[in-house]
Amino acid sequence: MEGLRTTRVLVIDDQRVEAQGVLDALARDGIGAIYYSQDVDNHPEQPLTGVRLAIVDMNLDDLTAPESPAATTTILSVLNRLIAGQNGPYLAIAWTKHRELVEEFAARAAELPCPPVRVIPLVKADFKDEDGSFDSKKIACEVQKALDKCYPLGLLAFWEQMVHESSGSIMEMMPEGNGWIDGSKRTLALLCKCAAGEGDPQDVKLRALLEAFNSLQFDTMESDTALLDTETATKLVNSLQIEEAPPKGSDLAARLNQRLLFGVTLPDAAPGNIYKSEAIGSAEEGAFPALDELLNDMAHSGKQQELKEAGSLAVAMEITPLCDYQQKKVRRARFVCGIAVRSDKGNLVKKADFVRKIPEVCFENGPLRGNMIMTWNSHFIVSVPPDQVPQGEALVRLRQSPLMDFQSWIGSHATRPGYLSVW
């Protein structure tokens, strides 16, 4: 059931009857939720990720006095087992008969590996009708108000839902009606044949097939965004509470660029992988230019030594088309060469048509450390046999979208016709 794991809402209560009102309220809006008690035997083997709302009873053990610190300790222990440290932001709603516990819980929850962004209390008694049943409509209303108080969590959760729903474009591609399984097998076989070579191993075929799915989903996301209904868009825009943007060159911008531009480094050779030039081939062999040669071409006059002493690094980024790897047609791996310089020295690098920069990025590991700017030089396009590309030695990997922009820049620079003129 691996493909059905995604959980967005947790409801935690020691009594199912007390949790039922919340579950009914969520069900009214078509929102699935997982119910847990403090019973460890029913907890998942691995903590959950992707939780955005946790509705938590403040006293999970009737044998413990509510005012006892042990009551809060029990709650935190359960949350720690259920929500993974890399879960990301979530709102905790204290679903309780004991409002006096909420303040202590909120303070101690900050110590969790993944603490909630906010704790908002909802007192159970406020939602009970005269017959003792819970008013699910009123609960749903108050939960929505609580989420609205946690902007931008609601907006990000809305986007996550769009991502989930866009995957339906893959399902719509499959045949309908009787014979769905056999028809879907044939559809996937045809896609796989187009995306991967017939002799490829099974794991390569699967990756190629999933990449085909990714491209379809991305297109659906673009169209869904363009067709977003006015009412929903207006509601989201009116709820914007964006602070004034930090100035250009701030650490926040550099850290954000690291997320926007760079993805997880892959163990195998791949387009977008960035290496120290010396890790692929030496300058003496004539393949990759030495740092001095790059600086002489790219630095402002007289600034070469200053850039060198500042720890600039000669780097090379693979720009081989992705389809060559997918179809096992890589005859030569192609690279564009450049330098990585400290951001405070970036103004010492020329601005020219043959130079292209990646904005300031904050790197945290290895030779690339601190705020740096990567600058690429279209004068130095190098190709080597694929077996010379080191496995597992990439410093970072540029994401596909900015990589395609660089590939387009290199292609346009290489094919510019030029013309004769007198100045």
VEXDREN-2710 file (C-alpha; in Angstrom, 1 decimal):
% VEXDREN-2710
k/r/px/py/pz
1/MET/0.0/0.0/0.0
2/GLU/3.0/2.3/-0.5
3/GLY/1.3/4.4/-3.0
4/LEU/-1.6/5.3/-0.6
5/ARG/0.5/6.6/2.3
6/THR/0.1/10.3/2.0
7/THR/-1.4/11.7/5.2
8/ARG/-2.3/15.4/5.6
9/VAL/-4.3/15.4/8.9
10/LEU/-3.8/13.5/12.2
11/VAL/-6.4/13.2/14.9
12/ILE/-5.0/12.0/18.2
13/ASP/-7.3/11.2/21.2
14/ASP/-7.4/8.5/23.8
15/GLN/-11.1/8.0/23.2
16/ARG/-12.5/7.4/19.8
17/VAL/-15.8/8.8/20.7
18/GLU/-14.2/12.2/21.5
19/ALA/-12.3/12.1/18.2
20/GLN/-15.4/11.2/16.2
21/GLY/-16.7/14.8/16.1
22/VAL/-13.5/16.0/14.5
23/LEU/-13.4/13.1/12.0
24/ASP/-17.0/13.9/11.0
25/ALA/-16.2/17.6/10.6
26/LEU/-13.3/16.7/8.3
27/ALA/-15.4/14.2/6.4
28/ARG/-17.9/16.9/5.6
29/ASP/-15.3/18.6/3.4
30/GLY/-14.0/15.4/1.9
31/ILE/-10.8/15.5/4.0
32/GLY/-9.3/12.1/4.9
33/ALA/-7.6/11.8/8.3
34/ILE/-5.9/9.2/10.3
35/TYR/-6.9/8.5/13.9
36/TYR/-4.4/7.4/16.5
37/SER/-4.6/6.9/20.3
38/GLN/-1.6/6.6/22.6
39/ASP/-1.5/2.9/21.8
40/VAL/2.0/2.3/20.3
41/ASP/1.0/-1.0/18.8
42/ASN/-1.2/0.9/16.3
43/HIS/1.4/3.5/15.4
44/PRO/3.1/3.3/12.0
45/GLU/6.6/1.6/11.8
46/GLN/8.0/4.8/10.3
47/PRO/7.0/8.4/11.3
48/LEU/4.8/10.2/8.9
49/THR/5.7/13.1/6.5
50/GLY/3.5/15.6/4.8
51/VAL/1.2/16.2/7.8
52/ARG/-0.1/19.7/7.8
53/LEU/-2.7/19.5/10.6
54/ALA/-2.5/17.7/13.9
55/ILE/-5.6/17.8/16.1
56/VAL/-4.4/16.6/19.5
57/ASP/-6.1/15.7/22.8
58/MET/-4.3/17.3/25.7
59/ASN/-4.8/14.3/28.1
60/LEU/-4.1/10.9/26.5
61/ASP/-4.0/9.0/29.7
62/ASP/-7.0/9.2/32.1
63/LEU/-4.8/7.7/34.9
64/THR/-2.6/10.8/34.8
65/ALA/-3.9/14.0/36.4
66/PRO/-4.3/16.6/33.6
67/GLU/-2.2/19.1/35.5
68/SER/0.7/16.7/35.8
69/PRO/3.7/17.3/33.6
70/ALA/3.5/13.7/32.7
71/ALA/0.3/14.4/30.7
72/THR/2.2/16.8/28.4
73/THR/5.1/14.4/28.2
74/THR/2.8/11.7/26.9
75/ILE/1.4/13.9/24.2
76/LEU/4.9/15.0/23.0
77/SER/6.1/11.4/23.0
78/VAL/3.2/10.4/20.7
79/LEU/3.8/13.3/18.4
80/ASN/7.4/12.5/18.2
81/ARG/6.6/8.9/17.2
82/LEU/4.0/9.9/14.6
83/ILE/5.5/13.0/12.9
84/ALA/8.9/12.7/11.2
85/GLY/11.6/15.3/11.8
86/GLN/11.5/16.2/8.1
87/ASN/7.7/16.5/8.0
88/GLY/7.7/20.2/7.4
89/PRO/5.3/22.8/8.8
90/TYR/2.1/21.9/10.4
91/LEU/-0.6/23.4/12.7
92/ALA/-1.4/21.8/16.0
93/ILE/-4.9/22.2/17.3
94/ALA/-5.2/21.4/21.0
95/TRP/-8.6/19.5/21.1
96/THR/-9.1/19.5/24.8
97/LYS/-11.2/19.6/28.0
98/HIS/-8.2/21.1/29.7
99/ARG/-7.3/24.6/28.3
100/GLU/-4.8/25.0/31.2
101/LEU/-2.5/22.4/29.5
102/VAL/-2.2/24.3/26.2
103/GLU/0.3/26.9/27.2
104/GLU/2.7/24.3/28.6
105/PHE/2.2/22.0/25.6
106/ALA/3.0/24.9/23.2
107/ALA/6.1/25.8/25.1
108/ARG/7.4/22.2/25.3
109/ALA/6.4/21.3/21.7
110/ALA/9.1/23.7/20.5
111/GLU/11.6/20.9/21.6
112/LEU/10.2/18.4/19.1
113/PRO/12.3/17.5/16.1
114/CYS/9.5/18.9/14.0
115/PRO/7.6/21.4/16.2
116/PRO/4.2/22.9/15.1
117/VAL/4.3/26.4/13.7
118/ARG/1.5/27.3/16.1
119/VAL/-0.8/25.8/18.7
120/ILE/-4.4/26.9/18.7
121/PRO/-6.8/25.6/21.4
122/LEU/-10.4/24.3/20.7
123/VAL/-12.3/23.4/23.9
124/LYS/-14.4/20.3/23.3
125/ALA/-17.3/21.5/25.4
126/ASP/-17.8/24.5/23.1
127/PHE/-18.8/22.2/20.3
128/LYS/-21.3/19.8/22.0
129/ASP/-25.0/20.0/21.4
130/GLU/-27.6/19.5/24.1
131/ASP/-27.7/15.8/23.4
132/GLY/-24.0/15.5/24.0
133/SER/-23.1/15.0/20.3
134/PHE/-20.5/17.1/18.6
135/ASP/-21.5/19.8/16.1
136/SER/-19.3/18.8/13.1
137/LYS/-20.3/21.9/11.1
138/LYS/-19.1/24.2/13.9
139/ILE/-15.9/22.3/14.3
140/ALA/-15.1/22.5/10.6
141/CYS/-15.7/26.2/10.7
142/GLU/-13.3/26.7/13.6
143/VAL/-10.6/24.5/12.1
144/GLN/-10.8/26.6/9.0
145/LYS/-10.4/29.8/11.1
146/ALA/-7.4/28.3/12.8
147/LEU/-5.8/27.5/9.4
148/ASP/-6.5/31.0/8.2
149/LYS/-4.5/32.3/11.2
150/CYS/-1.4/30.4/10.0
151/TYR/-0.8/32.0/6.7
152/PRO/1.1/31.0/4.6
153/LEU/0.5/27.4/5.7
154/GLY/-2.9/27.3/4.1
155/LEU/-1.6/28.6/0.8
156/LEU/1.2/26.1/0.7
157/ALA/-1.2/23.3/1.6
158/PHE/-3.4/24.5/-1.3
159/TRP/-0.5/24.1/-3.7
160/GLU/0.3/20.6/-2.3
161/GLN/-3.3/19.7/-3.1
162/MET/-2.9/20.9/-6.6
163/VAL/0.2/18.7/-7.0
164/HIS/-1.8/15.7/-5.8
165/GLU/-4.7/16.4/-8.0
166/SER/-2.5/17.0/-11.1
167/SER/-1.3/13.4/-10.9
168/GLY/-4.8/12.5/-12.0
169/SER/-3.7/13.5/-15.5
170/ILE/-1.8/10.2/-15.6
171/MET/-4.8/8.2/-14.6
172/GLU/-7.0/10.0/-17.3
173/MET/-4.5/8.8/-19.9
174/MET/-5.4/5.2/-19.1
175/PRO/-8.3/3.4/-20.9
176/GLU/-11.7/3.3/-19.4
177/GLY/-14.3/0.6/-18.7
178/ASN/-13.9/-3.1/-19.0
179/GLY/-10.4/-4.5/-19.6
180/TRP/-8.8/-1.6/-17.7
181/ILE/-5.9/-3.6/-16.4
182/ASP/-4.9/-5.2/-19.8
183/GLY/-5.4/-1.9/-21.6
184/SER/-3.3/0.0/-19.0
185/LYS/-0.5/-2.6/-19.4
186/ARG/-0.4/-2.0/-23.1
187/THR/-0.5/1.8/-22.7
188/LEU/2.4/1.7/-20.2
189/ALA/4.4/-0.7/-22.4
190/LEU/4.1/1.7/-25.3
191/LEU/5.2/4.6/-23.2
192/CYS/8.1/2.6/-21.8
193/LYS/9.2/1.6/-25.3
194/CYS/9.3/5.3/-26.3
195/ALA/11.0/6.5/-23.1
196/ALA/13.7/3.8/-22.8
197/GLY/15.7/1.4/-24.9
198/GLU/14.4/-2.1/-25.3
199/GLY/17.6/-3.6/-23.9
200/ASP/17.7/-1.4/-20.8
201/PRO/17.5/-3.1/-17.4
202/GLN/14.2/-2.9/-15.5
203/ASP/15.3/-0.1/-13.1
204/VAL/16.3/2.1/-16.0
205/LYS/12.9/1.5/-17.7
206/LEU/11.0/2.4/-14.6
207/ARG/12.9/5.7/-14.1
208/ALA/12.3/6.6/-17.8
209/LEU/8.6/5.8/-17.4
210/LEU/8.3/7.9/-14.2
211/GLU/10.1/10.8/-15.9
212/ALA/7.4/10.6/-18.7
213/PHE/4.8/10.8/-16.0
214/ASN/6.6/13.8/-14.5
215/SER/6.5/15.7/-17.7
216/LEU/2.7/15.1/-18.1
217/GLN/2.1/16.2/-14.5
218/PHE/4.1/19.4/-14.9
219/ASP/2.1/20.3/-17.9
220/THR/-1.1/19.7/-16.0
221/MET/0.1/21.9/-13.1
222/GLU/0.8/24.7/-15.6
223/SER/-2.7/24.5/-17.1
224/ASP/-4.4/24.1/-13.7
225/THR/-2.7/27.3/-12.5
226/ALA/-3.6/29.2/-15.6
227/LEU/-7.3/28.1/-15.3
228/LEU/-7.6/28.7/-11.5
229/ASP/-11.1/30.1/-10.9
230/THR/-11.4/33.8/-10.0
231/GLU/-13.1/33.2/-6.7
232/THR/-10.4/30.9/-5.4
233/ALA/-7.6/33.1/-6.7
234/THR/-9.1/36.2/-5.2
235/LYS/-9.5/34.6/-1.8
236/LEU/-5.9/33.4/-1.8
237/VAL/-4.5/36.8/-2.9
238/ASN/-6.6/38.7/-0.4
239/SER/-5.2/36.5/2.4
240/LEU/-1.6/37.4/1.4
241/GLN/0.4/38.7/4.3
242/ILE/3.8/39.0/2.6
243/GLU/6.4/40.9/4.5
244/GLU/8.6/43.4/2.7
245/ALA/11.1/41.4/0.6
246/PRO/14.7/41.4/2.0
247/PRO/17.3/43.4/0.0
248/LYS/19.1/41.8/-2.9
249/GLY/22.1/39.8/-1.8
250/SER/20.7/38.9/1.6
251/ASP/21.5/35.5/3.2
252/LEU/17.8/34.6/2.8
253/ALA/17.9/35.1/-0.9
254/ALA/21.1/33.1/-1.2
255/ARG/19.6/30.2/0.8
256/LEU/16.4/30.3/-1.2
257/ASN/18.4/30.2/-4.5
258/GLN/20.1/27.0/-3.2
259/ARG/16.6/25.4/-3.0
260/LEU/15.3/26.9/-6.2
261/LEU/18.3/26.1/-8.4
262/PHE/19.9/23.0/-7.1
263/GLY/18.5/19.5/-6.5
264/VAL/19.7/16.4/-4.8
265/THR/23.1/15.3/-6.1
266/LEU/22.8/12.0/-8.0
267/PRO/25.3/9.2/-7.6
268/ASP/25.6/8.6/-11.4
269/ALA/26.6/11.0/-14.1
270/ALA/23.7/13.3/-15.0
271/PRO/23.1/16.5/-16.8
272/GLY/23.4/19.5/-14.4
273/ASN/26.0/17.8/-12.3
274/ILE/28.8/20.3/-11.3
275/TYR/32.3/19.0/-10.6
276/LYS/35.6/20.4/-9.7
277/SER/37.3/20.5/-13.1
278/GLU/40.3/18.6/-11.8
279/ALA/38.0/15.7/-10.8
280/ILE/37.3/15.0/-14.5
281/GLY/40.5/15.8/-16.3
282/SER/43.7/17.7/-15.8
283/ALA/44.6/20.9/-17.6
284/GLU/47.9/19.4/-18.7
285/GLU/46.0/16.9/-20.8
286/GLY/44.3/19.8/-22.6
287/ALA/40.8/18.8/-21.7
288/PHE/39.7/21.2/-19.0
289/PRO/41.1/24.7/-18.6
290/ALA/43.1/25.5/-15.5
291/LEU/41.9/28.1/-13.0
292/ASP/44.5/30.7/-14.3
293/GLU/43.3/30.3/-17.9
294/LEU/39.7/30.9/-16.8
295/LEU/40.5/33.9/-14.7
296/ASN/42.6/35.5/-17.5
297/ASP/39.5/35.3/-19.7
298/MET/36.8/36.2/-17.2
299/ALA/38.3/38.5/-14.6
300/HIS/38.6/42.3/-15.0
301/SER/42.0/43.4/-15.9
302/GLY/44.4/43.1/-12.9
303/LYS/41.9/41.3/-10.7
304/GLN/43.0/37.7/-11.5
305/GLN/45.2/37.3/-8.5
306/GLU/42.7/38.8/-6.1
307/LEU/40.1/36.3/-7.3
308/LYS/42.5/33.4/-7.1
309/GLU/43.6/34.3/-3.5
310/ALA/39.9/34.6/-2.5
311/GLY/39.6/30.8/-3.1
312/SER/37.9/30.8/-6.5
313/LEU/37.4/27.3/-7.9
314/ALA/37.5/25.9/-11.4
315/VAL/34.3/24.0/-12.1
316/ALA/32.6/22.2/-14.9
317/MET/28.9/21.5/-15.5
318/GLU/27.6/18.6/-17.6
319/ILE/25.3/19.8/-20.3
320/THR/24.8/16.5/-22.2
321/PRO/21.1/16.3/-23.3
322/LEU/19.1/14.1/-20.9
323/CYS/17.6/12.0/-23.8
324/ASP/21.2/10.8/-24.6
325/TYR/21.4/9.3/-21.2
326/GLN/17.9/7.9/-21.3
327/GLN/18.5/6.2/-24.6
328/LYS/22.1/5.1/-23.9
329/LYS/23.5/7.2/-26.7
330/VAL/26.1/9.2/-24.8
331/ARG/29.3/9.1/-27.0
332/ARG/30.9/12.1/-25.4
333/ALA/29.8/13.8/-22.2
334/ARG/29.7/17.6/-22.7
335/PHE/30.7/20.2/-20.2
336/VAL/30.7/24.0/-19.9
337/CYS/33.6/25.3/-17.7
338/GLY/33.6/28.2/-15.3
339/ILE/34.6/29.5/-11.9
340/ALA/32.9/29.6/-8.5
341/VAL/33.8/32.8/-6.6
342/ARG/32.8/34.3/-3.3
343/SER/29.8/36.5/-3.7
344/ASP/31.6/39.6/-2.4
345/LYS/34.1/39.1/-5.2
346/GLY/31.5/38.6/-7.9
347/ASN/31.9/42.2/-9.2
348/LEU/35.5/41.3/-10.3
349/VAL/34.1/39.0/-13.0
350/LYS/33.4/40.5/-16.4
351/LYS/29.9/41.1/-17.8
352/ALA/30.0/39.8/-21.4
353/ASP/28.0/37.8/-23.9
354/PHE/30.2/34.8/-23.4
355/VAL/29.8/34.9/-19.6
356/ARG/26.7/33.7/-17.8
357/LYS/26.2/33.8/-14.0
358/ILE/24.1/31.8/-11.5
359/PRO/22.8/34.2/-8.8
360/GLU/24.3/34.2/-5.3
361/VAL/23.8/30.8/-3.7
362/CYS/24.5/29.7/-0.1
363/PHE/26.4/26.4/-0.1
364/GLU/26.9/24.5/3.1
365/ASN/29.2/21.5/2.3
366/GLY/32.4/20.6/0.6
367/PRO/34.6/22.9/-1.5
368/LEU/31.6/25.1/-2.2
369/ARG/31.0/26.7/1.2
370/GLY/29.3/30.0/2.0
371/ASN/27.7/32.5/-0.3
372/MET/29.1/32.0/-3.8
373/ILE/28.4/33.0/-7.4
374/MET/29.0/30.5/-10.3
375/THR/30.0/32.0/-13.6
376/TRP/30.2/30.0/-16.8
377/ASN/32.2/30.7/-19.9
378/SER/30.9/29.6/-23.3
379/HIS/34.5/29.8/-24.7
380/PHE/35.3/26.6/-22.9
381/ILE/33.0/23.8/-24.0
382/VAL/34.7/20.4/-23.3
383/SER/33.7/16.8/-24.1
384/VAL/35.2/13.6/-22.7
385/PRO/34.3/9.9/-23.0
386/PRO/31.6/9.1/-20.5
387/ASP/33.8/6.6/-18.6
388/GLN/36.0/9.6/-17.6
389/VAL/33.1/11.2/-15.7
390/PRO/33.6/10.4/-12.0
391/GLN/30.7/8.7/-10.3
392/GLY/29.5/10.1/-7.0
393/GLU/31.9/13.2/-7.1
394/ALA/29.5/15.9/-8.2
395/LEU/29.6/18.9/-5.9
396/VAL/26.0/19.9/-6.6
397/ARG/23.4/19.4/-9.4
398/LEU/21.6/22.2/-11.2
399/ARG/17.8/21.6/-11.5
400/GLN/16.4/20.8/-15.0
401/SER/14.7/24.2/-15.6
402/PRO/17.8/26.4/-15.0
403/LEU/19.9/23.7/-16.8
404/MET/17.7/24.0/-19.9
405/ASP/18.2/27.8/-19.8
406/PHE/22.0/27.3/-19.8
407/GLN/21.8/24.8/-22.6
408/SER/19.8/27.2/-24.7
409/TRP/22.3/30.0/-23.9
410/ILE/25.2/27.9/-25.0
411/GLY/23.4/26.8/-28.2
412/SER/22.5/30.3/-29.2
413/HIS/26.0/31.6/-28.5
414/ALA/27.5/28.8/-30.6
415/THR/25.3/29.5/-33.6
416/ARG/25.3/33.3/-33.6
417/PRO/26.3/34.4/-37.2
418/GLY/28.0/37.7/-36.4
419/TYR/28.5/40.5/-39.0
420/LEU/31.0/43.0/-40.2
421/SER/30.5/46.6/-39.2
422/VAL/32.5/49.7/-38.6
423/TRP/32.2/51.5/-35.3
END
